[in-house]
Amino acid sequence: MKVLKICWAILVAVHMSIIIGNALAFLFLPFLAPWYIALPCCTMIGRVLCTTVKCPLTVLENHIRKKLGWPQIDRFVEHYIIKWISR
């Protein structure tokens, strides 16, 4: 049980760092890269962040949550970021 909680914490930290990295890339890439590189990258980042694409890390987190007896989440950003901001 303790190992699963540690795995869950590491997974959430890695997932959060990937999301923060993508958000920073979305903001700064247009100024640091040529338009023909920045445009497709920002389009892809925006698509992943703003659609209901099932992220493999969220699926893995739900698998761990199920084993721990915790409720599953629909979307990582909505569960950890938007709910935290809207408090």
C-alpha positions as CSV (number, residue, x, y, z in Angstrom):
1,M,0.0,0.0,0.0
2,K,2.8,2.4,0.9
3,V,4.6,1.6,-2.3
4,L,1.5,2.4,-4.3
5,K,1.2,5.8,-2.6
6,I,4.8,6.6,-3.4
7,C,4.3,5.5,-7.0
8,W,1.2,7.7,-7.2
9,A,3.0,10.7,-5.8
10,I,5.9,10.3,-8.2
11,L,3.5,9.9,-11.1
12,V,1.6,13.0,-10.2
13,A,4.8,15.0,-9.9
14,V,6.1,13.8,-13.3
15,H,2.7,14.5,-14.9
16,M,2.6,18.0,-13.4
17,S,6.1,18.8,-14.6
18,I,5.2,17.7,-18.1
19,I,2.1,19.9,-18.1
20,I,4.1,22.9,-16.7
21,G,6.8,22.3,-19.3
22,N,4.2,22.2,-22.1
23,A,2.5,25.4,-20.8
24,L,5.9,27.2,-20.7
25,A,6.7,25.9,-24.2
26,F,3.4,27.1,-25.5
27,L,4.1,30.6,-24.1
28,F,7.7,31.0,-25.0
29,L,8.2,28.9,-28.1
30,P,6.8,31.4,-30.6
31,F,9.5,33.9,-29.5
32,L,12.4,31.4,-29.5
33,A,11.8,29.3,-32.6
34,P,10.9,30.0,-36.2
35,W,7.2,30.2,-37.0
36,Y,7.3,26.9,-39.0
37,I,8.5,25.1,-35.9
38,A,6.5,27.0,-33.3
39,L,3.1,26.9,-35.0
40,P,2.8,23.1,-35.2
41,C,4.2,22.6,-31.8
42,C,1.9,25.1,-30.2
43,T,-1.0,23.7,-32.1
44,M,-0.3,20.2,-30.8
45,I,0.2,21.4,-27.2
46,G,-3.0,23.4,-27.3
47,R,-4.9,20.4,-28.8
48,V,-3.7,18.1,-26.0
49,L,-4.3,20.6,-23.2
50,C,-7.8,21.6,-24.4
51,T,-9.4,18.4,-25.6
52,T,-10.6,15.3,-24.0
53,V,-7.7,13.2,-25.3
54,K,-7.0,10.3,-22.9
55,C,-3.5,10.8,-21.5
56,P,-1.7,7.5,-20.8
57,L,-0.4,9.0,-17.5
58,T,-4.0,9.7,-16.4
59,V,-5.0,6.2,-17.3
60,L,-2.0,4.9,-15.2
61,E,-3.0,7.1,-12.3
62,N,-6.5,5.9,-12.4
63,H,-5.2,2.3,-12.3
64,I,-3.2,3.1,-9.2
65,R,-6.1,5.0,-7.6
66,K,-8.4,2.0,-8.2
67,K,-5.9,-0.3,-6.4
68,L,-5.7,2.2,-3.5
69,G,-9.5,2.4,-3.2
70,W,-9.6,6.1,-4.2
71,P,-12.0,7.6,-6.7
72,Q,-10.9,7.9,-10.3
73,I,-10.4,11.2,-12.0
74,D,-11.6,12.3,-15.5
75,R,-8.9,14.8,-16.4
76,F,-5.6,15.5,-14.7
77,V,-5.6,19.3,-15.3
78,E,-9.2,19.7,-14.2
79,H,-8.7,17.6,-11.1
80,Y,-5.4,19.1,-9.8
81,I,-5.2,22.6,-11.3
82,I,-8.6,24.0,-12.1
83,K,-10.2,22.7,-8.8
84,W,-7.2,24.2,-6.9
85,I,-7.5,27.6,-8.6
86,S,-11.3,27.7,-8.2
87,R,-11.1,27.2,-4.4
